[in-house]
């Protein structure tokens, strides 16, 4: 993947020129191969090549700007997730589960 700032600038220009849409802020990111996108890649026999593209395109300079470093998601059931990708995969922050009204049994807490 390319430099996200350059991509954002390019996309902002193209959206304004082609569609008349002005963005104040535009974020670019890679699609994680999960759920429907993963299924699509498997059906098209493109999962290995897509994963290779992601691995070979890793850019250490943008790690500090990764959105999942300083945000959390809270599920409808009160479970905490450190990233929306992990929420989509139902990979919650296990040690920090919070009891919600939909939970039954003993209270969960930090261990």
N, C-alpha and C positions, 0 to 999 in steps of 0.2 A: 504493500500500500504506500501511497505517496504521502508527502508532508501534509498533514491535515489542514494547516493554515493556508497552504497554496490551493488545496482542493476547495476549501470553503470560499476563498476569494473567487476562484473560477466559477463555482456553482452559483454564487451570489450574482456575479456578472451575467451568467447565462440565464438565470431565472428572471432577472430584471429585463434583459433584452428580449427573450423569447416569450415570456409569460406576463411581463409587467409586474412581477412580484418582487418586493423589496424586503430583504431580511436584515434586521438589526444584528442578530447573532445566528450563525448557522454552524452546526457541529457535524463533522463527518466521522464515520466509524465503519468498521468492517462488520459484516454479518457473521455472527457466530453460528457455526453449523449445528443448531439444535432444533428439535421438534420438526415443524413442517419443512424448514429449509434443509435440515439434515436428511429427511425423507426424500426430498427432491434430488439432492446430490447423490444419494444412494441409487435411486431409480435411474438416474442419468449416468451412473457409474463414474461420477466426478468427485466423490468424497476424498479419495486419496490425493488427487491433484490439487483440490482446494486446500486441504490441510497442508500440503507441501508449500503452496503459495503463502499461506499464513505464516508458517514456520520460517520460510526463507525470506520473508519480507519484514520480519520483526525489526522494529526500530526502537532501540533503547532510549533515544532522546525524547520520545513521547510518553514514556511510562509515567513521569511525574504529572502529566495532564490527564491520565486515565480517570474517567468519571467515577469509577467504583472505589477509588482510594479515599474519598471523603463524603460518601453518601450512604444512606441505608434505605432499604425498602421495608415497609411493614405490611405483611399480608393481611387479608380479611380476617384471619384467625388469630392475629396477634404475633405470629412468628416473624422473626427478624431475618433479613437477608442483607448481605454485604454488596449485592449487585442485582440489577434486574435480570441479568442472565441466570443467576443462581435462583432467583425467585421462579423464573420460567421452568427451571429444572427441579424445583421444590427442594433445593439444597440450602436449608436454613442454617443460621448460626446456632448449632445444636446446644452449646453451653449456655446460651442466652435466651432460650425459649421462655416466653411469658405465658402465664395461664390466662386464657380468655374465657368468656362465658360459654364458648362452644366446646371447651375442653372438659373432659370428665376424669374423675380419679384424683390422685394426689397432685398437689401443686408442684410445678417444675421450677427449678431455679438454677443458679450457677453451680457448677460442680468443680 
